C-alpha cells in the first residue's frame, strides 16, 4: 500500500464486539469532524483506527483458524 493511499474500512466484524464497534464508529465520526486537517497517513488518527481494527480482525481470524480476506490482510499492514 502506498504511503499516500488511504486504507479501506474493514467491513469484516470477526472478533469485534458490538461495544467495540460502537466505540470505534464514535471515534471515527469524531475524528472526521473534529480531528486534524490533512496530515501524513502515518500521523493520521483515522488511518490508525482503521489499522487497529484490521489487526484485531486478522488476529481473530488467526485464533479461529479461518482464512482472513485479502482486504483485511492489506489493511493490517504497517502504517
N, C-alpha and C positions, 0 to 999 in steps of 0.2 A: 504494500500500500504506500503510495506516495506521501511525503510529508505534508503536502498541501491539500490532499484529498481527505474529505470528511468520512468518518465511519458511518455505516448504516446502523440504525437501531435494531438490535437483535429482537426479533418477534417471538422466538422460541422461549417458553417460560419454564422449561425443565429446571427444577430445583429452586424456583423463585416463589416465595410465599406471597399471599395476597398483601400482607402488610409491607413486605419489601417492595413489591411492585407499586403500591400506593405512595410510599415514601420516595421511590425512585422518580415516578412521574411528577410528584410535587417539587422535587429538587430540579428536575429538567425544566418544568414550566417556570420556576423561579429564576433559574439561570438564563432562560430565554428572554424574559422580560427585564430582569434586574441585574443580570450578570455583566461582565466586562464586554466592551465593544469587540472589535476584531483583534484577536490575539493569535499567536502561532499555535498550531494544533497541540504541541506538547505542553502548552500552558493553558489551554482552553478547558475550563471545568466541565463543559458539556461533553467534550471528547473523552475526558477522564471518566465521567459517569458511564458513557457507552462502553468504554473499555472494561470497567469493573463489572458491568452487567454481563458482558460477553465472557469474561473469565469465569464468573460464577456459574453460568450456564454450561460452559465447557467442563468445568470440574464436576458438575452434577452428572453430565453425560458419562464422564470417565468413571465416576463412582458407581453408576448404574450399569456400566458395561455396554452402553449403546453408542453407536457412532454419532458424532456431532455433525450437524450440517456444515457445509463449507463456509457459509456466511458467518457462522459463529466462530469458526477457526480463524478466518480472515480478520474479524473484528477483535479477536482476543490477542492478536499480535501486539508487540510492544509499541508504545506511542512514538 
